Amino acid sequence: MHPAVEPQFNPERFRDLRQLRQLKPNQLAYLAGLTETQVYRLERGERPNLYAVTLARIALVLGTTSEYLLGLTDDPSPIATVEMSL
């Protein structure tokens, strides 16, 4: 029997994907409906618990899944491609 995996927001994955996508914190904040302060706090691990909708918006902007940002999978590939209008 495997122990249950405790989902937890991974700030390193969040920051690494933001940088990989060449998004500045203020750009990511705008696209995900966050404040720049919230982005910085997420990157420092100061907000480990997020609303599901917020997590989903971040995942869409970064082109990944909520599962990847929560450490439930090591595959950052999105399940489906969603076209976002800017």
Beta strands, then each sheet from edge to edge (+ up, - down):
end
